[in-house]
Amino acid sequence: MPSSRQRIYMQEVATRDGFQNEAQFIETEDKIRVIDALSACGFAKIEVTSFTSPKAIPALRDAEEVMHRITRNPGVEYTVLVPNVRGAERALSCGIDEANLVMSVSETHNRSNLRMTREQSFAQLTQVVSAISGSHVAVNISLSTSFGCPMEGDIDEDEVMRWLDRFAGLGVARATLCDTTGMAYPSQVRAMAARARRLHPEMVFTLHFHNTRSMAQANTLAAISAGIDRFDASLGGIGGCPYAPGASGNACTEDMVHMLELEGYDTGIDLPGLLEVSALLPGLIGHDVPSQLLKAGTRSRLHPAPAYAADIGR
């Protein structure tokens, strides 16, 4: 347990990473209601939506309207996924705080997910960085499959560092190492996070875990031990990569917050308020969510003893 209440910054991704994968369209009013409620919960950052083509991701076709109508909390950064220069132009017109750029370290996954080679992705994202340069908007690069690819297997750590180097060379000062398929394990996470921080002390790092193999919380603690203090997570544990076979949902926000608070970390999150928002999800998306805390309640939730227990031993 930390000697003092170390701050861990939680970054919510459900309204982009989660909602984009849902078959049932979440109405614009409902998206705004969820984002506004999350804004009051204490998050450092919320990934609101994606400025990908509405034809490619129809679930987020209302990106501009959502961004213009949410109530901004000055303590929260509002980030969006930006795939290309056209997306950057749309996003910049909405007053975003950060543009999140995405490509895969795995060549096979990048071709499957983005339908481009990694070099083509890098060239396109270089144009995005250039388009945003000079504005107040920060740029974050999310490197998918940093910890393993379901088609290629292990990813060489040197390759992850090579891509970090290339984006650092463009002046990108924020990076997310993504466990897109839930293949990461604690010792791997600890080593990669420590190396990334050592090689790029100027970068602000986030780690993004999936709970596909029930290791998201263990990986989070390993990352913290290596000096990482920012983590993506998804309300209810919804989301997952459609181009990563077997990759179920993201790390569940409320489950992570509950664990971190019990371990003595300060997440700044209003957990009861967060659970109220999470409870809205099944009705919005039309199915149950992976969240364990939503089912079981917090550790402090107690239950009445059965009536017969009082009579035993009398």
Secondary structure, 3 states (H helix, E strand, C coil): CCCCCCECEEEECHHHHHHHHCCCCCCHHHHHHHHHHHHCCCCCEEEEEECCCCCCCHHHCCHHHHHHHCCCCCCCEEEEECCCHHHHHHHHCCCCCEEEEEEECCHHHHHHHHCCCHHHHHHHHHHHHHHHCCCCCEEEEEEECCCCECCCECCCHHHHHHHHHHHHHCCCCEEEEECCCCCCCHHHHHHHHHHHHHHCCCCEEEEECECCCCCHHHHHHHHHHCCCCEEEEEHHHCCCCCCCCCCCCECEHHHHHHHHHHCCCECCCCHHHHHHHHCCHHHHHCCCCCCHHHHHCCCCCCCCCCHHHHHCCC
